Amino acid sequence: MSIRKTLRSSLVILFAGVLASLVPVIAPSARAQDLPLPGVGENATAALARMSKTLAATQFSFASRTLRAYAGPNGELLHIAHKTKTVFRRPDRLFVEVTGDDGTIKIFYNGTAIVLYGVEEKKYASIPVAGDIFKALDAVEQATGTDFPLADLLSDDPGRSVLSGVTSGGQVGMAMIDGVRCRHFFFVQAADDLEFELWLEDNDQSLPRRFVVTYRSLPGRPNFVAELSDWDFAIQTPDGEFEFNPPPGVTRAELQPTPSR
């Protein structure tokens, strides 16, 4: 799983000395382990294989609602919420709109540069980078110290990426999410001292509908919760949707690293 052991803040005001951490998006994932994995149930690996086949589509979009815990100035455990729309086209096109308690940010990647646009701040930053979407997101991570808990959904094989680093886990039950029957899985990453739950639709698509990460070694055992919906594999997104054209009054700013909190 591409979840960093150090939990960083979520979307904070862009260019006010820090950069938004863009939590609901995705980022480069670690190399996955070979399957099947000792300690992981066969029903889990089978469901994740079906998910991988579905998410191998050339283009799709989805929505998410997230709730994330972070440490406040006095060490108290606080929470911040966001909703996101993500549009992806392989191998190098991405548009994300994140709206939350602390403002709105839009991300554009057109294959040559990735742009982060703070709507309320009327500022944007651009990072020149060529290659697939993972190279672009890696450039953002290196420039800002950002982490991306939903990192694996756009990899070439999301099922393998999800299980990367997992030492044990499997199905723990069933659940109904928005009227859809889902399989409920629980996994442990011992090396990073975290655990996560994943709910996949109980059908041939095996789409992810809910995702919860718990950081066991951090004070207060903070977590990250994402509800995923509105999956659309019939989209035909024109190239222009991935291009950023600054609106009147919007100015360019330099990126500054995001400190963890």
C-alpha positions in Angstrom: 0.0 0.0 0.0 1.3 3.5 -0.8 0.4 4.9 2.6 3.2 6.7 4.3 3.9 5.8 7.9 4.2 9.6 8.7 0.7 11.0 8.7 0.6 14.5 7.1 -2.1 17.1 7.1 -4.8 17.3 4.5 -5.7 20.1 2.2 -4.3 23.3 3.9 -4.5 26.7 2.4 -2.4 26.8 -0.8 0.7 29.0 -0.9 0.2 30.4 2.7 3.6 29.0 3.5 2.6 25.4 2.8 1.0 23.3 0.0 -2.1 21.3 0.1 -1.4 17.6 0.7 -4.0 16.5 -1.8 -5.1 13.5 0.2 -7.8 12.0 -2.0 -5.7 11.7 -5.0 -3.3 9.0 -6.0 0.5 8.6 -6.1 3.2 6.2 -7.2 2.9 2.9 -5.3 5.6 0.6 -4.1 6.5 -2.5 -6.1 3.9 -5.1 -5.3 4.7 -8.5 -4.0 4.0 -11.7 -6.0 0.6 -13.2 -5.4 -0.7 -15.2 -3.7 0.7 -14.0 -0.4 1.3 -16.1 2.7 -1.2 -15.0 5.4 -3.7 -13.5 2.9 -6.9 -15.3 2.1 -7.5 -16.5 -1.5 -10.9 -14.8 -1.6 -9.1 -11.5 -0.9 -6.6 -12.0 -3.7 -9.3 -13.1 -6.1 -11.5 -10.0 -5.4 -8.5 -7.7 -5.8 -7.6 -9.4 -9.1 -11.2 -8.6 -10.3 -10.7 -5.0 -9.2 -7.5 -4.8 -11.1 -9.1 -6.0 -14.3 -11.9 -3.4 -13.9 -9.5 -0.5 -13.2 -7.3 -1.4 -16.1 -9.7 0.6 -18.3 -8.1 3.3 -20.5 -10.1 6.1 -18.8 -12.6 6.5 -16.0 -13.7 8.9 -13.3 -14.9 8.6 -9.7 -15.9 10.6 -6.7 -14.8 10.3 -3.1 -15.6 11.8 0.3 -12.8 11.6 2.9 -12.3 12.2 6.6 -8.8 12.4 7.9 -7.3 12.8 11.4 -4.3 14.9 12.1 -2.4 16.3 15.1 -3.4 19.8 16.2 -1.0 22.4 17.7 -1.3 20.9 21.2 -1.2 17.3 20.1 -5.0 16.9 20.1 -6.5 14.7 17.4 -8.5 16.8 14.9 -10.4 15.9 11.7 -10.8 17.4 8.3 -13.2 16.5 5.5 -13.0 16.7 1.7 -14.9 15.6 -1.4 -13.1 14.9 -4.7 -13.8 14.3 -8.3 -11.0 12.5 -10.2 -10.8 12.0 -14.0 -8.0 9.8 -15.3 -6.9 8.8 -18.8 -3.9 6.4 -19.3 -1.1 6.9 -19.4 -0.6 10.6 -18.7 -3.8 12.7 -18.3 -5.3 13.6 -14.9 -7.8 16.1 -13.6 -8.7 16.3 -9.9 -11.0 18.8 -8.0 -10.7 18.7 -4.2 -13.2 20.7 -2.1 -13.1 20.7 1.7 -13.1 22.4 5.0 -10.1 24.4 4.0 -10.8 25.4 0.4 -10.7 24.1 -3.1 -7.8 23.0 -5.2 -7.7 21.7 -8.8 -5.0 19.6 -10.3 -4.2 19.3 -14.0 -1.7 17.0 -15.8 -1.4 17.1 -19.6 1.7 14.9 -20.0 4.2 17.7 -19.9 3.5 19.6 -16.6 1.4 19.2 -13.5 -0.5 22.3 -12.2 -1.9 22.9 -8.7 -4.5 25.7 -8.6 -5.8 27.1 -5.4 -9.2 28.5 -6.3 -9.8 30.8 -3.3 -6.2 32.0 -3.2 -6.2 32.7 -6.9 -2.7 31.2 -7.2 -1.2 28.3 -9.1 2.0 26.4 -9.3 3.4 24.4 -12.2 6.0 21.6 -12.2 7.4 20.6 -15.6 7.5 16.8 -15.8 7.0 14.4 -18.7 5.9 10.8 -18.5 3.1 8.8 -17.1 0.9 10.0 -14.2 3.1 8.4 -11.6 6.1 10.4 -12.6 4.0 13.6 -12.3 2.7 12.7 -8.9 6.2 11.7 -7.8 7.4 15.2 -8.8 4.7 16.7 -6.6 5.6 14.5 -3.7 9.3 15.3 -3.9 8.6 19.1 -4.2 6.1 19.3 -1.4 6.4 16.4 1.0 2.9 15.3 0.1 1.4 11.9 0.8 -1.4 10.2 -1.1 -3.4 7.5 0.8 -5.5 6.5 -2.3 -2.2 5.9 -4.2 -2.9 2.5 -5.8 -6.1 2.9 -7.7 -4.5 4.1 -10.9 -1.5 1.8 -11.0 -1.1 -0.8 -13.8 -2.2 -3.5 -11.3 -4.1 -2.0 -8.4 -4.7 -5.3 -6.7 -1.0 -6.1 -6.4 -0.3 -2.5 -5.3 -2.8 -2.7 -2.5 -1.2 -5.9 -1.2 2.3 -4.5 -1.4 3.8 -4.8 2.1 0.8 -6.7 3.5 1.7 -9.4 5.9 -1.7 -10.8 6.8 -5.4 -10.3 6.1 -8.5 -11.5 4.4 -12.3 -11.2 4.3 -14.0 -10.4 7.6 -17.6 -10.0 6.6 -20.2 -8.5 4.3 -21.8 -5.0 4.2 -24.3 -3.0 2.3 -23.0 0.4 1.1 -25.5 2.6 -0.7 -27.5 -0.4 -1.5 -24.6 -2.4 -3.0 -23.5 -5.7 -1.4 -19.8 -5.5 -0.6 -17.1 -7.8 0.7 -15.3 -6.4 3.8 -11.5 -7.0 4.0 -9.0 -6.3 6.7 -5.2 -6.2 6.2 -2.0 -5.5 8.2 1.3 -4.0 7.1 3.5 -5.0 10.0 6.6 -3.2 8.8 4.8 0.2 8.7 2.7 -0.6 11.8 -0.6 0.2 10.1 -3.8 -1.6 9.2 -6.4 -0.9 6.6 -9.9 -2.1 5.7 -11.2 -2.3 2.2 -14.8 -2.8 1.0 -15.2 -4.2 -2.6 -18.4 -4.7 -4.5 -19.5 -8.3 -4.4 -19.6 -8.7 -8.2 -17.4 -9.1 -11.3 -16.3 -5.5 -11.2 -15.2 -5.6 -7.6 -15.1 -1.8 -7.4 -13.7 -0.2 -4.2 -16.5 1.5 -2.2 -14.8 2.3 1.2 -11.3 2.5 2.5 -10.0 3.0 6.1 -6.4 3.3 7.2 -5.4 3.2 10.9 -1.9 4.4 11.8 -1.2 2.2 14.9 2.1 3.7 16.0 1.1 7.3 15.9 -0.4 9.0 19.0 -4.1 8.6 19.2 -4.1 5.9 16.4 -5.3 8.4 13.8 -7.1 7.2 10.7 -8.1 8.1 7.1 -11.5 7.2 5.8 -12.6 7.4 2.2 -16.0 6.6 0.6 -15.8 6.1 -3.1 -18.7 6.4 -5.6 -19.9 7.5 -9.0 -17.5 5.3 -11.0 -17.9 6.0 -14.7 -16.0 4.0 -17.4 -18.0 5.5 -20.3 -16.4 9.0 -20.2 -14.8 10.5 -23.3 -12.8 13.4 -21.9 -11.3 15.8 -24.4 -7.6 16.9 -24.1 -8.7 20.4 -23.1 -10.0 19.2 -19.8 -6.5 18.4 -18.7 -5.1 21.8 -19.6 -4.9 24.7 -17.2 -5.7 28.2 -18.5 -5.3 30.7 -15.7 -8.5 32.7 -15.1 -8.3 36.5 -14.9 -6.6 37.7 -11.7 -4.9 34.3 -11.0 -1.1 34.6 -10.5 1.7 32.0 -10.4 3.4 31.2 -7.1 6.4 29.0 -6.1 5.9 25.8 -4.3 7.0 25.5 -0.7 7.4 22.2 1.2 4.5 21.0 3.4 5.5 20.3 7.0 4.0 17.3 8.6 1.6 17.9 11.5 
